[in-house]
């Protein structure tokens, strides 16, 4: 019995030796060593069995792996709300982060980039610490000044005010309005003094000029003094219209060209003053402005007849407050030799 047991034990040991020395298919230790020695580039590839496959690009995930070493995988784009920021061999994309209630999104999630959140205004999180909740920004005390305002990643920075700085600021706050009021009062006083001075000077000059012109215009009038004498006419002294035509209506017609400078805006009102109807005025609207003025003046002359005079035209201009235009026309009539002073 002992001999049989010894023989059985020897047979079992022999079989175990053969199995270890000559392993069957799929148990080749060299093949196992080959699998353990495969090294993939972690930045560009991922392991798939005993192969290294190319990573899927950012924004995609793995749909099916490669079948040859270093081969390209079949990839699929990330769905909305998911992303992959790097090359990968993931079977599905990562879920986008949702900002908390105390945060706001700086950048929304896209297939290649996760959501970026930061604390809302008035809160902050230290970037070197886990941000589980935004902390409230600090406020500087009454005896402090702000060195740096609060940001989403840093708290407010304060420092103590320099001695007496608060008192100096209060004094400046009081002095500035007082100085502004004083300057305003001085400015008003200066403007009033200038106004009063000019009024007095104008009154004095007006008195001297009136006396000089009265003396001059009572004597022999010349072209050099006609403009100054005309100022008396503008002030209401109609007796100073003391010019007479050299050749009756011929001289009057010769002055019609001086009315070409009449303001277009006053055209209709001027001729109404002369007694022309709106229908007559409107009948000449198709003409050039210069021709229209001459035509209407000739119609006025025909209507007025022998009583027509340059003084009628002058008075119509004065009624429309066109004193300067009236003065210019009279000066031109005298200068052209169509009229002379009495």
SEMI-625833 format. One record per residue (C-alpha): x negated, y, z negated; residue in one letter. Coordinates in steps of 0.5 Angstrom, whole numbers, padded with zeros to 4 digits, always signed. Example, Ala and Ser with C-alpha at 12.3 -4.5 7.8 and 13.67 -1.06 7.14 Angstrom:
2
-0025-0009-0016a -0027-0002-0014s 
//
This chain:
342
+0000+0000+0000x -0006+0005-0002x -0009+0003+0005x -0003+0005+0009x -0002+0012+0006x -0009+0014+0007x -0008+0012+0014x -0002+0016+0015x -0006+0022+0012x -0011+0022+0017x -0006+0022+0022x -0003+0028+0020x -0009+0032+0019x -0012+0030+0026x -0005+0033+0029x -0006+0039+0025x -0013+0040+0028x -0011+0039+0035x -0005+0044+0034x -0010+0049+0032x -0016+0048+0037x -0011+0047+0043x -0005+0051+0042x +0001+0051+0047x +0004+0056+0052x +0005+0063+0049x +0001+0061+0043x -0006+0063+0046x -0010+0067+0041x -0013+0071+0046x -0006+0073+0049x -0005+0076+0042x -0011+0079+0041x -0010+0082+0048x -0003+0085+0045x -0006+0088+0039x -0012+0092+0043x -0007+0096+0048x -0008+0103+0047x -0003+0108+0050x -0005+0116+0050x +0000+0118+0045x +0001+0125+0048x +0003+0122+0055x +0005+0115+0054x +0009+0110+0050x +0009+0103+0048x +0013+0098+0052x +0011+0091+0050x +0004+0090+0052x +0005+0096+0057x +0004+0103+0057x +0009+0107+0060x +0009+0115+0062x +0013+0119+0058x +0020+0122+0060x +0019+0130+0061x +0022+0135+0055x +0029+0136+0056x +0030+0128+0058x +0031+0121+0054x +0029+0114+0057x +0034+0111+0061x +0030+0104+0063x +0022+0103+0061x +0017+0102+0067x +0015+0095+0069x +0008+0096+0071x +0002+0099+0067x +0002+0106+0067x +0008+0107+0071x +0014+0112+0071x +0020+0111+0067x +0027+0112+0069x +0029+0118+0065x +0036+0122+0064x +0038+0129+0062x +0040+0131+0055x +0047+0132+0054x +0050+0139+0051x +0048+0139+0044x +0042+0135+0044x +0035+0136+0046x +0028+0134+0047x +0022+0139+0046x +0016+0134+0048x +0015+0128+0053x +0018+0122+0050x +0020+0115+0050x +0027+0116+0046x +0033+0112+0048x +0037+0118+0046x +0036+0126+0045x +0036+0129+0039x +0042+0133+0036x +0041+0140+0036x +0041+0144+0029x +0047+0148+0027x +0045+0155+0023x +0048+0155+0016x +0053+0161+0014x +0048+0165+0011x +0044+0165+0018x +0044+0167+0025x +0042+0164+0031x +0036+0167+0034x +0035+0162+0040x +0041+0158+0042x +0040+0150+0043x +0038+0148+0050x +0036+0141+0053x +0028+0143+0052x +0029+0147+0045x +0032+0146+0039x +0036+0152+0036x +0032+0157+0032x +0035+0160+0026x +0034+0166+0021x +0037+0169+0015x +0042+0174+0016x +0041+0182+0015x +0040+0183+0007x +0037+0176+0006x +0030+0172+0007x +0026+0165+0007x +0019+0164+0006x +0016+0161+0012x +0011+0157+0007x +0017+0154+0003x +0023+0150+0005x +0029+0154+0006x +0035+0151+0003x +0038+0158+0002x +0037+0165+0004x +0035+0169-0002x +0038+0176-0003x +0033+0182-0001x +0030+0186-0007x +0032+0193-0008x +0027+0198-0011x +0028+0201-0017x +0029+0209-0018x +0022+0209-0021x +0019+0205-0014x +0018+0207-0007x +0019+0202-0001x +0012+0200+0002x +0015+0194+0007x +0022+0193+0008x +0025+0186+0008x +0025+0182+0014x +0028+0175+0015x +0021+0172+0013x +0019+0177+0007x +0022+0180+0001x +0022+0188+0000x +0015+0190-0002x +0016+0196-0008x +0011+0200-0012x +0011+0205-0017x +0012+0212-0015x +0006+0217-0017x +0007+0221-0023x +0011+0227-0022x +0013+0225-0015x +0020+0225-0016x +0020+0232-0020x +0016+0235-0014x +0021+0231-0009x +0027+0234-0013x +0024+0241-0013x +0023+0241-0005x +0030+0239-0004x +0032+0245-0008x +0027+0250-0004x +0029+0248+0003x +0036+0250+0003x +0034+0257+0000x +0029+0258+0005x +0033+0257+0010x +0039+0261+0008x +0034+0267+0007x +0031+0266+0014x +0038+0266+0016x +0040+0273+0013x +0034+0276+0015x +0035+0274+0022x +0042+0277+0022x +0040+0283+0019x +0035+0284+0024x +0040+0283+0030x +0045+0288+0027x +0039+0293+0027x +0037+0292+0034x +0045+0292+0036x +0046+0299+0032x +0039+0302+0035x +0041+0300+0042x +0048+0303+0041x +0045+0310+0039x +0040+0310+0044x +0045+0308+0050x +0050+0314+0047x +0044+0319+0047x +0042+0317+0054x +0049+0317+0056x +0050+0324+0054x +0044+0327+0057x +0045+0323+0064x +0053+0326+0064x +0050+0333+0063x +0045+0332+0068x +0049+0329+0073x +0055+0334+0072x +0050+0340+0073x +0047+0336+0080x +0054+0334+0083x +0057+0341+0082x +0051+0344+0086x +0049+0342+0093x +0049+0334+0094x +0044+0330+0097x +0043+0323+0099x +0038+0322+0093x +0043+0324+0088x +0049+0321+0092x +0049+0314+0087x +0048+0318+0081x +0054+0323+0083x +0058+0317+0085x +0058+0314+0077x +0062+0320+0075x +0067+0318+0081x +0067+0311+0077x +0069+0314+0071x +0075+0317+0073x +0073+0324+0076x +0077+0323+0083x +0075+0330+0085x +0068+0328+0086x +0070+0324+0092x +0068+0330+0096x +0065+0327+0103x +0069+0329+0110x +0068+0325+0116x +0064+0328+0122x +0068+0326+0127x +0075+0324+0125x +0078+0317+0126x +0072+0316+0130x +0067+0316+0124x +0072+0312+0120x +0072+0307+0125x +0065+0307+0125x +0065+0305+0117x +0069+0299+0118x +0063+0295+0119x +0061+0296+0112x +0067+0293+0109x +0064+0286+0112x +0061+0285+0105x +0068+0285+0102x +0068+0279+0097x +0072+0273+0101x +0076+0272+0094x +0079+0279+0094x +0080+0279+0102x +0088+0278+0101x +0089+0283+0095x +0085+0288+0098x +0089+0288+0105x +0096+0288+0101x +0093+0294+0097x +0093+0297+0104x +0100+0296+0105x +0099+0290+0110x +0104+0284+0109x +0102+0277+0108x +0105+0275+0114x +0100+0280+0118x +0094+0278+0114x +0096+0270+0115x +0096+0271+0122x +0089+0273+0123x +0086+0267+0119x +0084+0263+0125x +0079+0269+0126x +0071+0269+0124x +0071+0273+0117x +0068+0279+0120x +0073+0279+0126x +0078+0278+0121x +0076+0284+0117x +0076+0289+0123x +0082+0287+0126x +0086+0288+0119x +0083+0295+0118x +0085+0297+0125x +0092+0294+0124x +0092+0299+0117x +0089+0305+0121x +0095+0304+0126x +0100+0303+0121x +0097+0309+0117x +0096+0314+0123x +0093+0321+0122x +0094+0320+0114x +0089+0314+0114x +0082+0316+0110x +0076+0313+0107x +0079+0315+0101x +0084+0310+0101x +0080+0304+0102x +0075+0307+0096x +0081+0307+0092x +0084+0300+0094x +0077+0298+0092x +0077+0301+0085x +0084+0298+0084x +0081+0292+0084x +0075+0294+0080x +0070+0293+0086x +0067+0300+0084x +0060+0298+0086x +0062+0296+0093x +0066+0302+0094x +0060+0306+0092x +0055+0302+0097x +0060+0304+0102x +0060+0311+0101x +0053+0311+0101x +0052+0308+0107x +0057+0312+0111x +0053+0318+0109x +0047+0315+0110x +0049+0313+0117x +0051+0320+0119x +0059+0319+0119x +0061+0323+0113x +0058+0329+0110x +0058+0332+0103x +0063+0338+0103x 
//
